[in-house]
Amino acid sequence: MAMVMTIIMVITVMTMMRILLKFVMSKQLQIYRQWKKKTLEKLHGFNGLVKYVQLLEKKM
């Protein structure tokens, strides 16, 4: 039961963080979406996806 409560808490916090980020970084989010779109257009197949994930981790 405590496990379920913990999971619910984590999801709630993450959702709140996401909403906050949307408010704070709406401009950066647009830039990021455009960058993501361009990057995804360049990528092909699974190898591209792996490289994209690694790129994302560097960006964060």
PQR file of N, CA, C, O and H, with PARSE charges and radii, in Angstrom:
ATOM      1  N   MET A   1       0.829  -1.202   0.000 -0.4000 1.5000
ATOM      2  CA  MET A   1       0.000   0.000   0.000 -0.0000 2.0000
ATOM      3  C   MET A   1       0.870   1.262   0.000  0.5500 1.7000
ATOM      4  O   MET A   1       0.599   2.220  -0.723 -0.5500 1.4000
ATOM      5  N   ALA A   2       1.900   1.239   0.812 -0.4000 1.5000
ATOM      6  CA  ALA A   2       2.813   2.393   0.881 -0.0000 2.0000
ATOM      7  C   ALA A   2       3.503   2.607  -0.470  0.5500 1.7000
ATOM      8  O   ALA A   2       3.785   3.737  -0.868 -0.5500 1.4000
ATOM      9  H   ALA A   2       2.120   0.461   1.400  0.4000 1.0000
ATOM     10  N   MET A   3       3.766   1.503  -1.160 -0.4000 1.5000
ATOM     11  CA  MET A   3       4.405   1.563  -2.474 -0.0000 2.0000
ATOM     12  C   MET A   3       3.517   2.323  -3.458  0.5500 1.7000
ATOM     13  O   MET A   3       3.991   3.179  -4.205 -0.5500 1.4000
ATOM     14  H   MET A   3       3.538   0.584  -0.837  0.4000 1.0000
ATOM     15  N   VAL A   4       2.237   2.002  -3.448 -0.4000 1.5000
ATOM     16  CA  VAL A   4       1.277   2.663  -4.346 -0.0000 2.0000
ATOM     17  C   VAL A   4       1.227   4.159  -4.056  0.5500 1.7000
ATOM     18  O   VAL A   4       1.215   4.971  -4.981 -0.5500 1.4000
ATOM     19  H   VAL A   4       1.852   1.307  -2.841  0.4000 1.0000
ATOM     20  N   MET A   5       1.196   4.523  -2.784 -0.4000 1.5000
ATOM     21  CA  MET A   5       1.163   5.932  -2.377 -0.0000 2.0000
ATOM     22  C   MET A   5       2.410   6.664  -2.861  0.5500 1.7000
ATOM     23  O   MET A   5       2.335   7.798  -3.333 -0.5500 1.4000
ATOM     24  H   MET A   5       1.205   3.863  -2.033  0.4000 1.0000
ATOM     25  N   THR A   6       3.550   6.003  -2.738 -0.4000 1.5000
ATOM     26  CA  THR A   6       4.821   6.590  -3.185 -0.0000 2.0000
ATOM     27  C   THR A   6       4.787   6.851  -4.681  0.5500 1.7000
ATOM     28  O   THR A   6       5.183   7.923  -5.139 -0.5500 1.4000
ATOM     29  H   THR A   6       3.611   5.082  -2.354  0.4000 1.0000
ATOM     30  N   ILE A   7       4.312   5.867  -5.448 -0.4000 1.5000
ATOM     31  CA  ILE A   7       4.235   6.001  -6.903 -0.0000 2.0000
ATOM     32  C   ILE A   7       3.312   7.166  -7.264  0.5500 1.7000
ATOM     33  O   ILE A   7       3.637   7.971  -8.136 -0.5500 1.4000
ATOM     34  H   ILE A   7       3.991   4.996  -5.076  0.4000 1.0000
ATOM     35  N   ILE A   8       2.157   7.254  -6.588 -0.4000 1.5000
ATOM     36  CA  ILE A   8       1.206   8.345  -6.847 -0.0000 2.0000
ATOM     37  C   ILE A   8       1.852   9.690  -6.546  0.5500 1.7000
ATOM     38  O   ILE A   8       1.688  10.644  -7.307 -0.5500 1.4000
ATOM     39  H   ILE A   8       1.893   6.600  -5.879  0.4000 1.0000
ATOM     40  N   MET A   9       2.586   9.770  -5.436 -0.4000 1.5000
ATOM     41  CA  MET A   9       3.282  10.999  -5.052 -0.0000 2.0000
ATOM     42  C   MET A   9       4.291  11.407  -6.122  0.5500 1.7000
ATOM     43  O   MET A   9       4.346  12.570  -6.524 -0.5500 1.4000
ATOM     44  H   MET A   9       2.719   8.996  -4.818  0.4000 1.0000
ATOM     45  N   VAL A  10       5.087  10.441  -6.580 -0.4000 1.5000
ATOM     46  CA  VAL A  10       6.118  10.711  -7.597 -0.0000 2.0000
ATOM     47  C   VAL A  10       5.472  11.229  -8.877  0.5500 1.7000
ATOM     48  O   VAL A  10       5.935  12.210  -9.460 -0.5500 1.4000
ATOM     49  H   VAL A  10       5.043   9.497  -6.254  0.4000 1.0000
ATOM     50  N   ILE A  11       4.405  10.569  -9.309 -0.4000 1.5000
ATOM     51  CA  ILE A  11       3.710  10.988 -10.533 -0.0000 2.0000
ATOM     52  C   ILE A  11       3.160  12.399 -10.375  0.5500 1.7000
ATOM     53  O   ILE A  11       3.272  13.217 -11.288 -0.5500 1.4000
ATOM     54  H   ILE A  11       4.029   9.773  -8.836  0.4000 1.0000
ATOM     55  N   THR A  12       2.567  12.687  -9.216 -0.4000 1.5000
ATOM     56  CA  THR A  12       2.002  14.016  -8.950 -0.0000 2.0000
ATOM     57  C   THR A  12       3.089  15.086  -9.007  0.5500 1.7000
ATOM     58  O   THR A  12       2.914  16.125  -9.645 -0.5500 1.4000
ATOM     59  H   THR A  12       2.477  12.022  -8.474  0.4000 1.0000
ATOM     60  N   VAL A  13       4.206  14.828  -8.340 -0.4000 1.5000
ATOM     61  CA  VAL A  13       5.329  15.780  -8.326 -0.0000 2.0000
ATOM     62  C   VAL A  13       5.860  15.996  -9.734  0.5500 1.7000
ATOM     63  O   VAL A  13       6.113  17.131 -10.138 -0.5500 1.4000
ATOM     64  H   VAL A  13       4.349  13.984  -7.822  0.4000 1.0000
ATOM     65  N   MET A  14       6.029  14.909 -10.486 -0.4000 1.5000
ATOM     66  CA  MET A  14       6.535  15.017 -11.853 -0.0000 2.0000
ATOM     67  C   MET A  14       5.591  15.826 -12.725  0.5500 1.7000
ATOM     68  O   MET A  14       6.030  16.643 -13.534 -0.5500 1.4000
ATOM     69  H   MET A  14       5.822  13.987 -10.158  0.4000 1.0000
ATOM     70  N   THR A  15       4.281  15.598 -12.559 -0.4000 1.5000
ATOM     71  CA  THR A  15       3.280  16.342 -13.333 -0.0000 2.0000
ATOM     72  C   THR A  15       3.345  17.825 -12.998  0.5500 1.7000
ATOM     73  O   THR A  15       3.303  18.670 -13.893 -0.5500 1.4000
ATOM     74  H   THR A  15       3.924  14.934 -11.902  0.4000 1.0000
ATOM     75  N   MET A  16       3.448  18.141 -11.711 -0.4000 1.5000
ATOM     76  CA  MET A  16       3.547  19.540 -11.273 -0.0000 2.0000
ATOM     77  C   MET A  16       4.810  20.189 -11.832  0.5500 1.7000
ATOM     78  O   MET A  16       4.785  21.336 -12.278 -0.5500 1.4000
ATOM     79  H   MET A  16       3.482  17.455 -10.984  0.4000 1.0000
ATOM     80  N   MET A  17       5.913  19.446 -11.806 -0.4000 1.5000
ATOM     81  CA  MET A  17       7.177  19.945 -12.346 -0.0000 2.0000
ATOM     82  C   MET A  17       7.041  20.238 -13.835  0.5500 1.7000
ATOM     83  O   MET A  17       7.525  21.256 -14.329 -0.5500 1.4000
ATOM     84  H   MET A  17       5.934  18.514 -11.444  0.4000 1.0000
ATOM     85  N   ARG A  18       6.375  19.329 -14.542 -0.4000 1.5000
ATOM     86  CA  ARG A  18       6.181  19.481 -15.978 -0.0000 2.0000
ATOM     87  C   ARG A  18       5.368  20.737 -16.282  0.5500 1.7000
ATOM     88  O   ARG A  18       5.690  21.489 -17.202 -0.5500 1.4000
ATOM     89  H   ARG A  18       5.981  18.501 -14.141  0.4000 1.0000
ATOM     90  N   ILE A  19       4.309  20.956 -15.499 -0.4000 1.5000
ATOM     91  CA  ILE A  19       3.459  22.138 -15.685 -0.0000 2.0000
ATOM     92  C   ILE A  19       4.269  23.407 -15.416  0.5500 1.7000
ATOM     93  O   ILE A  19       4.184  24.380 -16.165 -0.5500 1.4000
ATOM     94  H   ILE A  19       4.047  20.345 -14.751  0.4000 1.0000
ATOM     95  N   LEU A  20       5.058  23.383 -14.337 -0.4000 1.5000
ATOM     96  CA  LEU A  20       5.915  24.524 -14.004 -0.0000 2.0000
ATOM     97  C   LEU A  20       6.894  24.811 -15.127  0.5500 1.7000
ATOM     98  O   LEU A  20       7.082  25.961 -15.524 -0.5500 1.4000
ATOM     99  H   LEU A  20       5.127  22.592 -13.729  0.4000 1.0000
ATOM    100  N   LEU A  21       7.524  23.745 -15.641 -0.4000 1.5000
ATOM    101  CA  LEU A  21       8.482  23.893 -16.728 -0.0000 2.0000
ATOM    102  C   LEU A  21       7.823  24.493 -17.958  0.5500 1.7000
ATOM    103  O   LEU A  21       8.423  25.313 -18.652 -0.5500 1.4000
ATOM    104  H   LEU A  21       7.372  22.811 -15.318  0.4000 1.0000
ATOM    105  N   LYS A  22       6.585  24.084 -18.229 -0.4000 1.5000
ATOM    106  CA  LYS A  22       5.865  24.619 -19.388 -0.0000 2.0000
ATOM    107  C   LYS A  22       5.648  26.115 -19.247  0.5500 1.7000
ATOM    108  O   LYS A  22       5.767  26.861 -20.219 -0.5500 1.4000
ATOM    109  H   LYS A  22       6.097  23.417 -17.665  0.4000 1.0000
ATOM    110  N   PHE A  23       5.326  26.556 -18.020 -0.4000 1.5000
ATOM    111  CA  PHE A  23       5.115  27.990 -17.791 -0.0000 2.0000
ATOM    112  C   PHE A  23       6.433  28.750 -17.895  0.5500 1.7000
ATOM    113  O   PHE A  23       6.519  29.792 -18.545 -0.5500 1.4000
ATOM    114  H   PHE A  23       5.229  25.950 -17.231  0.4000 1.0000
ATOM    115  N   VAL A  24       7.457  28.206 -17.241 -0.4000 1.5000
ATOM    116  CA  VAL A  24       8.750  28.899 -17.151 -0.0000 2.0000
ATOM    117  C   VAL A  24       9.460  28.913 -18.496  0.5500 1.7000
ATOM    118  O   VAL A  24      10.041  29.927 -18.885 -0.5500 1.4000
ATOM    119  H   VAL A  24       7.388  27.359 -16.713  0.4000 1.0000
ATOM    120  N   MET A  25       9.417  27.796 -19.205 -0.4000 1.5000
ATOM    121  CA  MET A  25      10.249  27.661 -20.402 -0.0000 2.0000
ATOM    122  C   MET A  25       9.440  27.504 -21.680  0.5500 1.7000
ATOM    123  O   MET A  25       9.838  26.753 -22.570 -0.5500 1.4000
ATOM    124  H   MET A  25       8.945  26.972 -18.890  0.4000 1.0000
ATOM    125  N   SER A  26       8.314  28.199 -21.786 -0.4000 1.5000
ATOM    126  CA  SER A  26       7.477  28.068 -22.981 -0.0000 2.0000
ATOM    127  C   SER A  26       8.271  28.447 -24.237  0.5500 1.7000
ATOM    128  O   SER A  26       8.120  27.820 -25.285 -0.5500 1.4000
ATOM    129  H   SER A  26       7.991  28.809 -21.063  0.4000 1.0000
ATOM    130  N   LYS A  27       9.115  29.472 -24.122 -0.4000 1.5000
ATOM    131  CA  LYS A  27       9.935  29.905 -25.259 -0.0000 2.0000
ATOM    132  C   LYS A  27      11.002  28.863 -25.573  0.5500 1.7000
ATOM    133  O   LYS A  27      11.157  28.453 -26.723 -0.5500 1.4000
ATOM    134  H   LYS A  27       9.238  29.981 -23.271  0.4000 1.0000
ATOM    135  N   GLN A  28      11.742  28.434 -24.541 -0.4000 1.5000
ATOM    136  CA  GLN A  28      12.768  27.418 -24.730 -0.0000 2.0000
ATOM    137  C   GLN A  28      12.160  26.125 -25.251  0.5500 1.7000
ATOM    138  O   GLN A  28      12.782  25.399 -26.027 -0.5500 1.4000
ATOM    139  H   GLN A  28      11.616  28.767 -23.607  0.4000 1.0000
ATOM    140  N   LEU A  29      10.916  25.842 -24.804 -0.4000 1.5000
ATOM    141  CA  LEU A  29      10.225  24.641 -25.222 -0.0000 2.0000
ATOM    142  C   LEU A  29       9.947  24.674 -26.719  0.5500 1.7000
ATOM    143  O   LEU A  29      10.076  23.658 -27.401 -0.5500 1.4000
ATOM    144  H   LEU A  29      10.412  26.431 -24.173  0.4000 1.0000
ATOM    145  N   GLN A  30       9.564  25.852 -27.231 -0.4000 1.5000
ATOM    146  CA  GLN A  30       9.319  25.996 -28.671 -0.0000 2.0000
ATOM    147  C   GLN A  30      10.609  25.753 -29.441  0.5500 1.7000
ATOM    148  O   GLN A  30      10.613  25.042 -30.446 -0.5500 1.4000
ATOM    149  H   GLN A  30       9.460  26.677 -26.676  0.4000 1.0000
ATOM    150  N   ILE A  31      11.717  26.349 -28.965 -0.4000 1.5000
ATOM    151  CA  ILE A  31      13.024  26.182 -29.590 -0.0000 2.0000
ATOM    152  C   ILE A  31      13.415  24.706 -29.558  0.5500 1.7000
ATOM    153  O   ILE A  31      13.887  24.151 -30.550 -0.5500 1.4000
ATOM    154  H   ILE A  31      11.715  26.926 -28.148  0.4000 1.0000
ATOM    155  N   TYR A  32      13.207  24.075 -28.384 -0.4000 1.5000
ATOM    156  CA  TYR A  32      13.538  22.662 -28.210 -0.0000 2.0000
ATOM    157  C   TYR A  32      12.729  21.783 -29.158  0.5500 1.7000
ATOM    158  O   TYR A  32      13.257  20.837 -29.742 -0.5500 1.4000
ATOM    159  H   TYR A  32      12.824  24.525 -27.578  0.4000 1.0000
ATOM    160  N   ARG A  33      11.432  22.104 -29.308 -0.4000 1.5000
ATOM    161  CA  ARG A  33      10.570  21.316 -30.196 -0.0000 2.0000
ATOM    162  C   ARG A  33      11.040  21.422 -31.634  0.5500 1.7000
ATOM    163  O   ARG A  33      11.067  20.429 -32.360 -0.5500 1.4000
ATOM    164  H   ARG A  33      11.002  22.872 -28.833  0.4000 1.0000
ATOM    165  N   GLN A  34      11.410  22.632 -32.045 -0.4000 1.5000
ATOM    166  CA  GLN A  34      11.906  22.853 -33.405 -0.0000 2.0000
ATOM    167  C   GLN A  34      13.195  22.066 -33.617  0.5500 1.7000
ATOM    168  O   GLN A  34      13.375  21.425 -34.652 -0.5500 1.4000
ATOM    169  H   GLN A  34      11.388  23.439 -31.455  0.4000 1.0000
ATOM    170  N   TRP A  35      14.100  22.119 -32.619 -0.4000 1.5000
ATOM    171  CA  TRP A  35      15.371  21.401 -32.688 -0.0000 2.0000
ATOM    172  C   TRP A  35      15.118  19.897 -32.772  0.5500 1.7000
ATOM    173  O   TRP A  35      15.764  19.190 -33.546 -0.5500 1.4000
ATOM    174  H   TRP A  35      13.954  22.640 -31.778  0.4000 1.0000
ATOM    175  N   LYS A  36      14.171  19.421 -31.965 -0.4000 1.5000
ATOM    176  CA  LYS A  36      13.823  18.002 -31.929 -0.0000 2.0000
ATOM    177  C   LYS A  36      13.269  17.568 -33.282  0.5500 1.7000
ATOM    178  O   LYS A  36      13.608  16.499 -33.790 -0.5500 1.4000
ATOM    179  H   LYS A  36      13.647  19.995 -31.337  0.4000 1.0000
ATOM    180  N   LYS A  37      12.415  18.408 -33.857 -0.4000 1.5000
ATOM    181  CA  LYS A  37      11.804  18.109 -35.154 -0.0000 2.0000
ATOM    182  C   LYS A  37      12.887  17.988 -36.232  0.5500 1.7000
ATOM    183  O   LYS A  37      12.898  17.035 -37.012 -0.5500 1.4000
ATOM    184  H   LYS A  37      12.140  19.277 -33.444  0.4000 1.0000
ATOM    185  N   LYS A  38      13.788  18.960 -36.261 -0.4000 1.5000
ATOM    186  CA  LYS A  38      14.886  18.950 -37.231 -0.0000 2.0000
ATOM    187  C   LYS A  38      15.765  17.725 -37.041  0.5500 1.7000
ATOM    188  O   LYS A  38      16.158  17.067 -38.005 -0.5500 1.4000
ATOM    189  H   LYS A  38      13.779  19.733 -35.628  0.4000 1.0000
ATOM    190  N   THR A  39      16.069  17.429 -35.776 -0.4000 1.5000
ATOM    191  CA  THR A  39      16.938  16.299 -35.466 -0.0000 2.0000
ATOM    192  C   THR A  39      16.275  14.994 -35.876  0.5500 1.7000
ATOM    193  O   THR A  39      16.917  14.126 -36.466 -0.5500 1.4000
ATOM    194  H   THR A  39      15.750  17.963 -34.993  0.4000 1.0000
ATOM    195  N   LEU A  40      14.989  14.854 -35.564 -0.4000 1.5000
ATOM    196  CA  LEU A  40      14.261  13.629 -35.894 -0.0000 2.0000
ATOM    197  C   LEU A  40      14.170  13.427 -37.404  0.5500 1.7000
ATOM    198  O   LEU A  40      14.195  12.296 -37.890 -0.5500 1.4000
ATOM    199  H   LEU A  40      14.468  15.560 -35.085  0.4000 1.0000
ATOM    200  N   GLU A  41      14.066  14.526 -38.137 -0.4000 1.5000
ATOM    201  CA  GLU A  41      14.013  14.437 -39.598 -0.0000 2.0000
ATOM    202  C   GLU A  41      15.327  13.892 -40.158  0.5500 1.7000
ATOM    203  O   GLU A  41      15.335  13.194 -41.172 -0.5500 1.4000
ATOM    204  H   GLU A  41      14.046  15.444 -37.743  0.4000 1.0000
ATOM    205  N   LYS A  42      16.439  14.218 -39.487 -0.4000 1.5000
ATOM    206  CA  LYS A  42      17.754  13.770 -39.940 -0.0000 2.0000
ATOM    207  C   LYS A  42      18.009  12.310 -39.601  0.5500 1.7000
ATOM    208  O   LYS A  42      18.784  11.629 -40.273 -0.5500 1.4000
ATOM    209  H   LYS A  42      16.432  14.785 -38.663  0.4000 1.0000
ATOM    210  N   LEU A  43      17.349  11.839 -38.551 -0.4000 1.5000
ATOM    211  CA  LEU A  43      17.640  10.494 -38.061 -0.0000 2.0000
ATOM    212  C   LEU A  43      16.833   9.435 -38.802  0.5500 1.7000
ATOM    213  O   LEU A  43      15.696   9.665 -39.214 -0.5500 1.4000
ATOM    214  H   LEU A  43      16.720  12.392 -38.005  0.4000 1.0000
ATOM    215  N   HIS A  44      17.456   8.262 -38.959 -0.4000 1.5000
ATOM    216  CA  HIS A  44      16.774   7.138 -39.592 -0.0000 2.0000
ATOM    217  C   HIS A  44      17.125   5.865 -38.847  0.5500 1.7000
ATOM    218  O   HIS A  44      18.289   5.598 -38.548 -0.5500 1.4000
ATOM    219  H   HIS A  44      18.379   8.075 -38.625  0.4000 1.0000
ATOM    220  N   GLY A  45      16.080   5.074 -38.551 -0.4000 1.5000
ATOM    221  CA  GLY A  45      16.278   3.773 -37.939 -0.0000 2.0000
ATOM    222  C   GLY A  45      16.653   3.819 -36.473  0.5500 1.7000
ATOM    223  O   GLY A  45      16.688   4.880 -35.850 -0.5500 1.4000
ATOM    224  H   GLY A  45      15.135   5.291 -38.795  0.4000 1.0000
ATOM    225  N   PHE A  46      16.932   2.643 -35.938 -0.4000 1.5000
ATOM    226  CA  PHE A  46      17.201   2.468 -34.508 -0.0000 2.0000
ATOM    227  C   PHE A  46      18.507   3.124 -34.090  0.5500 1.7000
ATOM    228  O   PHE A  46      18.579   3.714 -33.012 -0.5500 1.4000
ATOM    229  H   PHE A  46      16.904   1.781 -36.445  0.4000 1.0000
ATOM    230  N   ASN A  47      19.539   3.033 -34.921 -0.4000 1.5000
ATOM    231  CA  ASN A  47      20.842   3.633 -34.626 -0.0000 2.0000
ATOM    232  C   ASN A  47      20.688   5.131 -34.403  0.5500 1.7000
ATOM    233  O   ASN A  47      21.291   5.699 -33.492 -0.5500 1.4000
ATOM    234  H   ASN A  47      19.480   2.554 -35.796  0.4000 1.0000
ATOM    235  N   GLY A  48      19.880   5.761 -35.239 -0.4000 1.5000
ATOM    236  CA  GLY A  48      19.598   7.183 -35.106 -0.0000 2.0000
ATOM    237  C   GLY A  48      18.908   7.486 -33.795  0.5500 1.7000
ATOM    238  O   GLY A  48      19.204   8.488 -33.143 -0.5500 1.4000
ATOM    239  H   GLY A  48      19.390   5.299 -35.979  0.4000 1.0000
ATOM    240  N   LEU A  49      17.978   6.611 -33.406 -0.4000 1.5000
ATOM    241  CA  LEU A  49      17.247   6.789 -32.161 -0.0000 2.0000
ATOM    242  C   LEU A  49      18.186   6.741 -30.965  0.5500 1.7000
ATOM    243  O   LEU A  49      18.068   7.549 -30.043 -0.5500 1.4000
ATOM    244  H   LEU A  49      17.738   5.798 -33.936  0.4000 1.0000
ATOM    245  N   VAL A  50      19.117   5.795 -30.980 -0.4000 1.5000
ATOM    246  CA  VAL A  50      20.104   5.659 -29.901 -0.0000 2.0000
ATOM    247  C   VAL A  50      20.944   6.931 -29.804  0.5500 1.7000
ATOM    248  O   VAL A  50      21.160   7.462 -28.715 -0.5500 1.4000
ATOM    249  H   VAL A  50      19.213   5.139 -31.728  0.4000 1.0000
ATOM    250  N   LYS A  51      21.412   7.411 -30.953 -0.4000 1.5000
ATOM    251  CA  LYS A  51      22.216   8.633 -30.982 -0.0000 2.0000
ATOM    252  C   LYS A  51      21.416   9.814 -30.465  0.5500 1.7000
ATOM    253  O   LYS A  51      21.947  10.669 -29.756 -0.5500 1.4000
ATOM    254  H   LYS A  51      21.237   6.979 -31.838  0.4000 1.0000
ATOM    255  N   TYR A  52      20.121   9.863 -30.825 -0.4000 1.5000
ATOM    256  CA  TYR A  52      19.232  10.947 -30.397 -0.0000 2.0000
ATOM    257  C   TYR A  52      19.074  10.956 -28.879  0.5500 1.7000
ATOM    258  O   TYR A  52      19.098  12.015 -28.252 -0.5500 1.4000
ATOM    259  H   TYR A  52      19.689   9.168 -31.400  0.4000 1.0000
ATOM    260  N   VAL A  53      18.913   9.761 -28.290 -0.4000 1.5000
ATOM    261  CA  VAL A  53      18.773   9.651 -26.835 -0.0000 2.0000
ATOM    262  C   VAL A  53      20.048  10.138 -26.148  0.5500 1.7000
ATOM    263  O   VAL A  53      19.985  10.856 -25.150 -0.5500 1.4000
ATOM    264  H   VAL A  53      18.894   8.900 -28.799  0.4000 1.0000
ATOM    265  N   GLN A  54      21.201   9.748 -26.682 -0.4000 1.5000
ATOM    266  CA  GLN A  54      22.479  10.186 -26.122 -0.0000 2.0000
ATOM    267  C   GLN A  54      22.610  11.704 -26.224  0.5500 1.7000
ATOM    268  O   GLN A  54      23.089  12.355 -25.294 -0.5500 1.4000
ATOM    269  H   GLN A  54      21.253   9.165 -27.493  0.4000 1.0000
ATOM    270  N   LEU A  55      22.190  12.259 -27.342 -0.4000 1.5000
ATOM    271  CA  LEU A  55      22.214  13.706 -27.558 -0.0000 2.0000
ATOM    272  C   LEU A  55      21.332  14.400 -26.531  0.5500 1.7000
ATOM    273  O   LEU A  55      21.704  15.431 -25.969 -0.5500 1.4000
ATOM    274  H   LEU A  55      21.801  11.730 -28.097  0.4000 1.0000
ATOM    275  N   LEU A  56      20.155  13.819 -26.295 -0.4000 1.5000
ATOM    276  CA  LEU A  56      19.212  14.363 -25.312 -0.0000 2.0000
ATOM    277  C   LEU A  56      19.832  14.401 -23.929  0.5500 1.7000
ATOM    278  O   LEU A  56      19.696  15.388 -23.206 -0.5500 1.4000
ATOM    279  H   LEU A  56      19.854  12.982 -26.752  0.4000 1.0000
ATOM    280  N   GLU A  57      20.520  13.312 -23.557 -0.4000 1.5000
ATOM    281  CA  GLU A  57      21.145  13.227 -22.239 -0.0000 2.0000
ATOM    282  C   GLU A  57      22.217  14.302 -22.075  0.5500 1.7000
ATOM    283  O   GLU A  57      22.378  14.861 -20.990 -0.5500 1.4000
ATOM    284  H   GLU A  57      20.630  12.510 -24.144  0.4000 1.0000
ATOM    285  N   LYS A  58      22.948  14.591 -23.147 -0.4000 1.5000
ATOM    286  CA  LYS A  58      23.970  15.640 -23.097 -0.0000 2.0000
ATOM    287  C   LYS A  58      23.316  17.013 -22.927  0.5500 1.7000
ATOM    288  O   LYS A  58      23.835  17.873 -22.216 -0.5500 1.4000
ATOM    289  H   LYS A  58      22.818  14.137 -24.029  0.4000 1.0000
ATOM    290  N   LYS A  59      22.163  17.210 -23.594 -0.4000 1.5000
ATOM    291  CA  LYS A  59      21.453  18.492 -23.544 -0.0000 2.0000
ATOM    292  C   LYS A  59      20.912  18.784 -22.150  0.5500 1.7000
ATOM    293  O   LYS A  59      20.901  19.933 -21.708 -0.5500 1.4000
ATOM    294  H   LYS A  59      21.742  16.511 -24.172  0.4000 1.0000
ATOM    295  N   MET A  60      20.456  17.724 -21.452 -0.4000 1.5000
ATOM    296  CA  MET A  60      19.829  17.905 -20.138 -0.0000 2.0000
ATOM    297  C   MET A  60      20.812  18.413 -19.100  0.5500 1.7000
ATOM    298  O   MET A  60      20.439  18.616 -17.945 -0.5500 1.4000
ATOM    299  H   MET A  60      20.464  16.791 -21.811  0.4000 1.0000
TER
END
